[in-house]
């Protein structure tokens, strides 16, 4: 059984990513693992619990933002530039939490 979670914002550590519009994240159990998947950014995360999987998903999303979207295009390969464009279309703002 695959569920679809409508995600409007993601939080990882000290950052909250507010999205322009909700994204549809697939959530399903695969054997003993939970999985969260968002094909548009090629994010596939898993964990022993649904929360662990959701946390891993948020960490992966945050890593793309911090390490790719914040890097100058000239320092990125073609696939990374495309990934940067795609995530930049999704993120409206990033809030730093205290």
ROTITI-946414 format. One record per residue (C-alpha): residue in one letter; residue number from 1; x, y, z. Coordinates in nm, 3 decimals, padded with zeros to 5 digits. Layout:
A / NUM / X / Y / Z
...
//
This chain:
X / 1 / 00.000 / 00.000 / 00.000
X / 2 / 00.144 / 00.335 / -00.106
X / 3 / 00.019 / 00.651 / 00.060
X / 4 / 00.069 / 01.003 / -00.067
X / 5 / 00.168 / 01.273 / 00.178
X / 6 / 00.105 / 01.633 / 00.076
X / 7 / 00.405 / 01.828 / 00.206
X / 8 / 00.391 / 02.208 / 00.238
X / 9 / 00.712 / 02.254 / 00.439
X / 10 / 01.007 / 02.044 / 00.552
X / 11 / 01.224 / 02.089 / 00.858
X / 12 / 01.576 / 01.963 / 00.908
X / 13 / 01.786 / 02.073 / 01.205
X / 14 / 01.780 / 02.452 / 01.204
X / 15 / 01.612 / 02.507 / 00.866
X / 16 / 01.249 / 02.505 / 00.762
X / 17 / 01.186 / 02.496 / 00.387
X / 18 / 00.857 / 02.661 / 00.289
X / 19 / 00.741 / 02.537 / -00.049
X / 20 / 00.560 / 02.742 / -00.314
X / 21 / 00.296 / 02.473 / -00.335
X / 22 / 00.263 / 02.130 / -00.172
X / 23 / 00.457 / 01.838 / -00.315
X / 24 / 00.326 / 01.482 / -00.328
X / 25 / 00.559 / 01.243 / -00.146
X / 26 / 00.500 / 00.868 / -00.179
X / 27 / 00.512 / 00.687 / 00.156
X / 28 / 00.512 / 00.309 / 00.179
X / 29 / 00.637 / 00.014 / 00.378
X / 30 / 00.880 / -00.221 / 00.207
X / 31 / 00.933 / -00.525 / 00.425
X / 32 / 01.056 / -00.392 / 00.757
X / 33 / 01.151 / -00.050 / 00.617
X / 34 / 00.944 / 00.262 / 00.561
X / 35 / 01.021 / 00.462 / 00.248
X / 36 / 00.956 / 00.820 / 00.139
X / 37 / 01.005 / 00.907 / -00.227
X / 38 / 00.981 / 01.219 / -00.442
X / 39 / 01.068 / 01.131 / -00.800
X / 40 / 01.100 / 01.489 / -00.932
X / 41 / 01.416 / 01.540 / -00.722
X / 42 / 01.515 / 01.172 / -00.717
X / 43 / 01.484 / 01.162 / -00.338
X / 44 / 01.446 / 00.816 / -00.192
X / 45 / 01.474 / 00.783 / 00.183
X / 46 / 01.412 / 00.496 / 00.422
X / 47 / 01.406 / 00.416 / 00.791
X / 48 / 01.296 / 00.151 / 01.038
X / 49 / 01.000 / 00.368 / 01.136
X / 50 / 00.785 / 00.608 / 00.937
X / 51 / 00.935 / 00.899 / 01.135
X / 52 / 01.293 / 00.785 / 01.065
X / 53 / 01.210 / 00.767 / 00.696
X / 54 / 01.047 / 01.112 / 00.700
X / 55 / 01.350 / 01.254 / 00.883
X / 56 / 01.586 / 01.097 / 00.628
X / 57 / 01.375 / 01.249 / 00.350
X / 58 / 01.400 / 01.596 / 00.507
X / 59 / 01.777 / 01.552 / 00.548
X / 60 / 01.817 / 01.457 / 00.182
X / 61 / 01.604 / 01.753 / 00.069
X / 62 / 01.807 / 01.987 / 00.291
X / 63 / 02.135 / 01.848 / 00.156
X / 64 / 02.027 / 01.920 / -00.201
X / 65 / 01.937 / 02.276 / -00.101
X / 66 / 02.252 / 02.343 / 00.103
X / 67 / 02.508 / 02.173 / -00.125
X / 68 / 02.364 / 02.216 / -00.473
X / 69 / 02.109 / 02.499 / -00.480
X / 70 / 02.347 / 02.733 / -00.297
X / 71 / 02.641 / 02.662 / -00.528
X / 72 / 02.727 / 02.868 / -00.837
X / 73 / 02.623 / 02.699 / -01.161
X / 74 / 02.982 / 02.706 / -01.294
X / 75 / 03.091 / 02.476 / -01.011
X / 76 / 02.820 / 02.218 / -01.087
X / 77 / 02.787 / 01.950 / -01.352
X / 78 / 02.487 / 01.953 / -01.590
X / 79 / 02.278 / 01.712 / -01.379
X / 80 / 02.341 / 01.915 / -01.064
X / 81 / 02.245 / 02.240 / -01.243
X / 82 / 01.915 / 02.078 / -01.347
X / 83 / 01.856 / 01.955 / -00.990
X / 84 / 01.929 / 02.308 / -00.865
X / 85 / 01.669 / 02.449 / -01.106
X / 86 / 01.409 / 02.195 / -01.000
X / 87 / 01.450 / 02.248 / -00.624
X / 88 / 01.463 / 02.626 / -00.670
X / 89 / 01.121 / 02.610 / -00.839
X / 90 / 00.982 / 02.435 / -00.530
X / 91 / 01.130 / 02.639 / -00.243
X / 92 / 00.966 / 02.971 / -00.168
X / 93 / 01.175 / 03.056 / 00.139
X / 94 / 01.408 / 02.907 / 00.397
X / 95 / 01.356 / 02.997 / 00.761
X / 96 / 01.639 / 02.963 / 01.012
X / 97 / 01.502 / 02.824 / 01.338
X / 98 / 01.637 / 02.906 / 01.679
//
